[in-house]
């Protein structure tokens, strides 16, 4: 991104929050704002909150909407990068169908909008601007509502046939706990915020004592956000400690297995919980990885995402700044795209 580009907007659409930022010169944040992701009202309401969050962050930066050269959005679900439409975003309210997210936000703000996959956007941001800069190969592990993953091999974001990086659905226990994806024993079934919340609710309703829900109520939350889990840990709540311990153990096994397969130089831990719990939990994940590492005499570097909680929004701005040539190059290196040309 060159200075003449002017500031760009980035929006990270998450399962619990919408994070917007105004960014210049790669990763310099001029202003930012966040809003909770609506739990009802469907895609139109979510898009409305995204527009409002972007306007808040423009105000925070002391800028007018027209000052933006473009906006990029990292979204969950199936993203059509050409049209900006998003389908099957199942972590979001009533978003089973297809919604023209890019066009809706572009119309409301009068700025060109690009939409990319949330985890892909955050991985590229960490690889190009954050903790991944020194490395040619890495995996990004985004420990949040779910457990997302991104792979960079030899400097290129590896997309597989379009579905690569699903580290959250690698199996850490055969026949284990039911995952939000419907399968059993996935890493996400133990470490995803949403799966941990469901587990905590089950245990609580079964008579298990825990202060988690009291803490959530006290802070006006109807969900166990990453901040609530952190508070549960600080309050030494027994169920919180037990569920987080299990999550760390599962992350260690899942990440080590991915490293055994790919032998990457680095692992970047991001996501809402990953960033919030930070270095001490990075160290605990490293410890849990170790017994599962085949080449345990040369473990990869494991780092907390350097762009922190703003990585997704900064990645959105990065996506918006990428030239069409960059995008085409990416598209033609995607095996799925090549297969379409060949047939
Ligand atoms: Zn799964």
Boltz pocket constraint, residues with backbone or C-beta under 6 A from the ligand:
constraints:
  - pocket:
      binder: B
      contacts: [[A, 168], [A, 169], [A, 179], [A, 180], [A, 181], [A, 182], [A, 183], [A, 186], [A, 188], [A, 189]]
      max_distance: 6.0
